[in-house]
Amino acid sequence: MSVREQLVRELNNLSGPDETLAALYAEFAEEDRELAEEGMAEYAEALKHYELGEICG
């Protein structure tokens, strides 16, 4: 079971005010994942330009 699947299972078992926290946690986790993927894409693009000699330094 992936970490994501385990987190979803645990979040689904929460009730009451914790549901709000669980929803916020899931939202921020998704946003963090998206930002990390975007950052890696930018890094890969910069590395490609560096390897092609387009960036000095």
Secondary structure, DSSP 4 states (H G I P E B T S, - for coil): --HHHHHHHHHHT--TTHHHHHHHHHHHHHHHHHHHHHHHHHHHHHHHHHHTT-S--
